[in-house]
């Protein structure tokens, strides 16, 4: 196991990336959540400094082992809102089914369009022009 100082520095890097992502999301008019921007910053940093990961894998493994704890607040919210969910289950179910179907249709249409753009008239992907 890496020394405590190295673990603390690696955890600080992760927290700094998340904080920078949150700040960027607040300052820039981007429709992306701060934690997602922070994750992208962390990935870019890791890609650039791959040779100097230090204790970051150990910190990431530790967080990964504790991942189920991150679902406790969501489960608590479901229990707290159980009476409302019981009353409003029909519109919630319809919204879930419709949004899932819309997502599937949009994904299929995008895949179909991308597939058509990357193949030639005979359906040969190798002969299609590359961007």
C-alpha positions as CSV (number, residue, x, y, z in Angstrom):
1,X,0.0,0.0,0.0
2,X,1.3,3.5,-0.9
3,X,2.3,5.9,1.9
4,X,-0.4,8.0,3.5
5,X,1.0,11.2,2.0
6,X,0.8,9.8,-1.5
7,X,-2.8,8.6,-0.9
8,X,-3.8,12.0,0.4
9,X,-2.2,13.7,-2.6
10,X,-4.0,11.4,-5.0
11,X,-7.4,12.0,-3.3
12,X,-6.7,15.7,-3.4
13,X,-6.1,15.5,-7.2
14,X,-9.5,13.8,-7.6
15,X,-11.3,16.3,-5.4
16,X,-9.5,19.2,-7.2
17,X,-10.7,17.8,-10.6
18,X,-14.2,17.6,-9.4
19,X,-14.1,21.1,-7.9
20,X,-12.6,22.5,-11.1
21,X,-15.4,20.8,-13.1
22,X,-18.0,22.3,-10.8
23,X,-16.5,25.7,-11.2
24,X,-16.3,25.4,-15.0
25,X,-19.9,24.3,-15.1
26,X,-21.0,27.3,-13.1
27,X,-18.9,29.8,-15.1
28,X,-19.3,28.4,-18.6
29,X,-22.8,28.1,-20.2
30,X,-22.3,24.4,-20.8
31,X,-25.2,21.9,-20.5
32,X,-22.9,19.4,-18.7
33,X,-22.9,18.7,-15.0
34,X,-19.9,19.7,-13.0
35,X,-18.9,16.2,-11.8
36,X,-18.9,15.1,-15.5
37,X,-16.6,17.9,-16.4
38,X,-14.4,17.1,-13.4
39,X,-14.2,13.5,-14.6
40,X,-13.2,14.6,-18.1
41,X,-10.5,16.8,-16.5
42,X,-9.3,13.9,-14.5
43,X,-9.1,11.7,-17.5
44,X,-7.3,14.3,-19.5
45,X,-4.8,14.8,-16.7
46,X,-4.3,11.1,-16.3
47,X,-3.8,10.7,-20.0
48,X,-1.2,13.4,-20.1
49,X,0.6,12.3,-16.9
50,X,0.2,8.5,-17.3
51,X,3.8,7.9,-16.1
52,X,3.1,9.6,-12.8
53,X,0.0,8.0,-11.5
54,X,1.4,7.4,-8.0
55,X,-1.2,6.3,-5.5
56,X,-4.2,7.2,-7.7
57,X,-5.0,3.6,-8.6
58,X,-5.1,2.7,-4.9
59,X,-7.4,5.6,-4.2
60,X,-9.6,4.8,-7.1
61,X,-9.8,1.1,-6.1
62,X,-10.8,2.2,-2.5
63,X,-13.6,4.5,-3.9
64,X,-14.7,1.7,-6.2
65,X,-15.0,-0.7,-3.3
66,X,-17.2,1.8,-1.4
67,X,-19.4,2.6,-4.4
68,X,-22.5,1.0,-3.0
69,X,-22.5,3.7,-0.3
70,X,-23.1,6.3,-2.9
71,X,-26.6,4.8,-3.6
72,X,-27.8,5.1,0.0
73,X,-29.0,8.7,-0.4
74,X,-31.0,7.7,-3.6
75,X,-32.6,4.8,-1.8
76,X,-33.4,7.0,1.2
77,X,-35.1,9.5,-1.1
78,X,-37.2,6.7,-2.7
79,X,-38.4,5.5,0.8
80,X,-39.1,9.1,1.8
81,X,-41.2,9.7,-1.3
82,X,-42.9,6.3,-1.2
83,X,-46.4,7.8,-0.6
84,X,-46.1,10.1,-3.5
85,X,-44.7,7.3,-5.7
86,X,-47.6,5.2,-4.7
87,X,-50.1,7.8,-5.7
88,X,-48.3,8.8,-8.9
89,X,-47.1,5.5,-10.2
90,X,-49.0,5.5,-13.5
91,X,-47.6,8.8,-14.9
92,X,-44.1,7.8,-13.6
93,X,-44.4,4.4,-15.4
94,X,-45.7,6.0,-18.6
95,X,-42.8,8.6,-18.5
96,X,-40.3,5.8,-18.0
97,X,-41.7,3.6,-20.8
98,X,-42.1,6.5,-23.3
99,X,-38.6,8.0,-22.5
100,X,-37.0,4.6,-23.0
101,X,-38.8,4.1,-26.3
102,X,-37.8,7.6,-27.5
103,X,-34.2,6.9,-26.5
104,X,-34.2,3.6,-28.4
105,X,-35.7,5.2,-31.5
106,X,-33.3,8.1,-31.5
107,X,-30.3,5.7,-31.0
108,X,-31.5,3.6,-33.9
109,X,-31.9,6.6,-36.2
110,X,-28.5,8.0,-35.3
111,X,-26.9,4.5,-35.8
112,X,-28.7,4.1,-39.2
113,X,-27.6,7.6,-40.3
114,X,-24.0,7.0,-39.2
115,X,-24.0,3.6,-40.8
116,X,-25.2,5.0,-44.1
117,X,-22.5,7.8,-43.9
118,X,-19.7,5.3,-43.5
119,X,-20.6,2.8,-46.3
120,X,-20.6,3.2,-50.0
121,X,-23.5,2.4,-52.4
122,X,-22.7,-1.3,-52.4
123,X,-22.6,-1.5,-48.6
124,X,-18.9,-1.8,-48.4
125,X,-17.5,0.0,-45.4
126,X,-13.9,-0.2,-46.6
127,X,-14.6,1.8,-49.7
128,X,-16.4,4.6,-47.9
129,X,-14.7,8.0,-47.7
130,X,-12.9,8.7,-44.4
131,X,-13.4,12.0,-42.6
